[in-house]
Amino acid sequence: MNDCILTLITFTPAVGAVLLMLMPRNDRLLRWAALMISLLTFGLSLYLPLNISHGTFDFNRDWITTGISTSTITWPPTASPCGWCC
């Protein structure tokens, strides 16, 4: 569940919106379905603060390529109008 929780929290409302668009036009039913989708999303979001690991820095950096050299990034940016590119 840890691997996909952010995806679930992000896309549950989108999938719910598509489902609501496909439902027949019944205002009462649409309101209840929207409430259930919102509560499901809220319930999924409660997983994050309840399962946080305190005191550890557990950030997955596998997506960062190792070929980037830190010498190519300068801080602060140069005084040119473009900043980073010139």
C-alpha positions, -999 to +999 in steps of 0.1 A: +000+000+000+029+024+006+040+022-030+007+033-045-010+055-018-002+088-034-015+075-068-047+064-051-052+097-034-045+116-066-066+096-090-096+086-068-113+119-073-106+118-111-121+083-114-150+094-092-157+123-115-158+101-145-182+077-127-204+107-118-205+118-154-216+083-165-244+081-139-280+090-148-292+125-141-306+122-105-295+150-083-300+132-051-281+101-062-253+122-077-248+141-044-246+109-024-222+094-048-200+125-048-201+124-010-190+088-009-162+094-033-150+124-012-151+103+020-132+075+003-105+100-008-104+115+027-101+080+042-072+072+019-055+104+028-056+095+065-032+067+058-004+092+053-002+108+088-011+076+106+018+056+090+046+082+088+079+070+101+093+097+124+131+102+127+141+087+094+147+102+061+134+076+038+133+092+004+135+071-027+160+087-050+162+059-076+147+082-102+176+106-100+203+098-125+238+095-112+254+110-142+245+146-132+275+165-119+269+191-092+295+213-108+271+221-137+246+236-113+256+271-101+241+289-072+233+318-071+223+322-107+244+346-128+234+382-131+223+378-167+186+384-175+181+347-183+195+335-150+202+298-155+206+295-192+232+323-200 
